[in-house]
Amino acid sequence: MNKQDYLDWKRHPITKSMFDALHNNISALCTDLGVTAGKDPLEDRFKAGYILACRDVLEQDFEEIETNE
Protein backbone atom coordinates (compact mmCIF):
# COMPACT_ATOMS: atom_id res chain seq x y z
CA MET A 1 0.00 0.00 0.00
CA ASN A 2 1.26 3.45 -0.79
CA LYS A 3 0.30 6.73 0.86
CA GLN A 4 -2.21 7.64 -1.86
CA ASP A 5 -4.01 4.30 -1.43
CA TYR A 6 -4.19 4.96 2.30
CA LEU A 7 -5.59 8.47 1.78
CA ASP A 8 -8.14 7.16 -0.72
CA TRP A 9 -9.23 4.53 1.83
CA LYS A 10 -9.61 7.17 4.56
CA ARG A 11 -11.77 9.30 2.23
CA HIS A 12 -13.96 6.41 1.13
CA PRO A 13 -17.62 6.72 2.23
CA ILE A 14 -17.60 3.33 3.96
CA THR A 15 -14.48 4.23 5.92
CA LYS A 16 -15.95 7.60 6.84
CA SER A 17 -19.13 5.86 8.00
CA MET A 18 -17.12 3.44 10.13
CA PHE A 19 -15.12 6.30 11.65
CA ASP A 20 -18.33 8.20 12.39
CA ALA A 21 -19.65 5.12 14.21
CA LEU A 22 -16.44 4.90 16.25
CA HIS A 23 -16.74 8.58 17.18
CA ASN A 24 -20.35 7.98 18.21
CA ASN A 25 -19.32 4.99 20.33
CA ILE A 26 -16.67 7.07 22.07
CA SER A 27 -19.13 9.85 22.76
CA ALA A 28 -21.78 7.48 24.11
CA LEU A 29 -19.33 5.64 26.34
CA CYS A 30 -17.88 8.87 27.72
CA THR A 31 -21.37 10.08 28.53
CA ASP A 32 -22.21 6.76 30.14
CA LEU A 33 -19.03 6.77 32.19
CA GLY A 34 -19.86 10.26 33.39
CA VAL A 35 -23.08 8.90 34.85
CA THR A 36 -22.14 5.40 36.01
CA ALA A 37 -18.42 5.59 36.89
CA GLY A 38 -17.61 3.84 40.13
CA LYS A 39 -20.66 1.58 40.24
CA ASP A 40 -18.86 -1.32 38.56
CA PRO A 41 -15.07 -0.87 38.28
CA LEU A 42 -14.72 -3.84 35.93
CA GLU A 43 -17.29 -2.32 33.56
CA ASP A 44 -15.54 1.06 33.85
CA ARG A 45 -12.23 -0.52 32.80
CA PHE A 46 -13.90 -2.29 29.87
CA LYS A 47 -15.48 0.96 28.65
CA ALA A 48 -12.24 2.91 29.07
CA GLY A 49 -10.32 0.22 27.17
CA TYR A 50 -12.88 0.25 24.36
CA ILE A 51 -12.61 4.05 24.11
CA LEU A 52 -8.81 3.78 23.86
CA ALA A 53 -9.09 1.07 21.19
CA CYS A 54 -11.46 3.21 19.11
CA ARG A 55 -9.15 6.19 19.43
CA ASP A 56 -6.19 4.04 18.42
CA VAL A 57 -7.96 3.14 15.17
CA LEU A 58 -9.06 6.72 14.51
CA GLU A 59 -5.65 8.25 15.17
CA GLN A 60 -3.54 5.93 13.00
CA ASP A 61 -1.63 7.65 10.26
CA PHE A 62 0.19 6.29 7.25
CA GLU A 63 3.65 6.63 8.76
CA GLU A 64 2.69 4.59 11.83
CA ILE A 65 1.21 1.86 9.67
CA GLU A 66 4.33 1.75 7.49
CA THR A 67 6.52 1.48 10.61
CA ASN A 68 4.45 -1.40 12.00
CA GLU A 69 4.68 -3.58 8.89
C-alpha positions as CSV (number, residue, x, y, z in Angstrom):
1,M,0.0,0.0,0.0
2,N,1.3,3.5,-0.8
3,K,0.3,6.7,0.9
4,Q,-2.2,7.6,-1.9
5,D,-4.0,4.3,-1.4
6,Y,-4.2,5.0,2.3
7,L,-5.6,8.5,1.8
8,D,-8.1,7.2,-0.7
9,W,-9.2,4.5,1.8
10,K,-9.6,7.2,4.6
11,R,-11.8,9.3,2.2
12,H,-14.0,6.4,1.1
13,P,-17.6,6.7,2.2
14,I,-17.6,3.3,4.0
15,T,-14.5,4.2,5.9
16,K,-16.0,7.6,6.8
17,S,-19.1,5.9,8.0
18,M,-17.1,3.4,10.1
19,F,-15.1,6.3,11.7
20,D,-18.3,8.2,12.4
21,A,-19.6,5.1,14.2
22,L,-16.4,4.9,16.3
23,H,-16.7,8.6,17.2
24,N,-20.4,8.0,18.2
25,N,-19.3,5.0,20.3
26,I,-16.7,7.1,22.1
27,S,-19.1,9.8,22.8
28,A,-21.8,7.5,24.1
29,L,-19.3,5.6,26.3
30,C,-17.9,8.9,27.7
31,T,-21.4,10.1,28.5
32,D,-22.2,6.8,30.1
33,L,-19.0,6.8,32.2
34,G,-19.9,10.3,33.4
35,V,-23.1,8.9,34.8
36,T,-22.1,5.4,36.0
37,A,-18.4,5.6,36.9
38,G,-17.6,3.8,40.1
39,K,-20.7,1.6,40.2
40,D,-18.9,-1.3,38.6
41,P,-15.1,-0.9,38.3
42,L,-14.7,-3.8,35.9
43,E,-17.3,-2.3,33.6
44,D,-15.5,1.1,33.9
45,R,-12.2,-0.5,32.8
46,F,-13.9,-2.3,29.9
47,K,-15.5,1.0,28.7
48,A,-12.2,2.9,29.1
49,G,-10.3,0.2,27.2
50,Y,-12.9,0.3,24.4
51,I,-12.6,4.0,24.1
52,L,-8.8,3.8,23.9
53,A,-9.1,1.1,21.2
54,C,-11.5,3.2,19.1
55,R,-9.1,6.2,19.4
56,D,-6.2,4.0,18.4
57,V,-8.0,3.1,15.2
58,L,-9.1,6.7,14.5
59,E,-5.6,8.2,15.2
60,Q,-3.5,5.9,13.0
61,D,-1.6,7.7,10.3
62,F,0.2,6.3,7.3
63,E,3.7,6.6,8.8
64,E,2.7,4.6,11.8
65,I,1.2,1.9,9.7
66,E,4.3,1.7,7.5
67,T,6.5,1.5,10.6
68,N,4.5,-1.4,12.0
69,E,4.7,-3.6,8.9
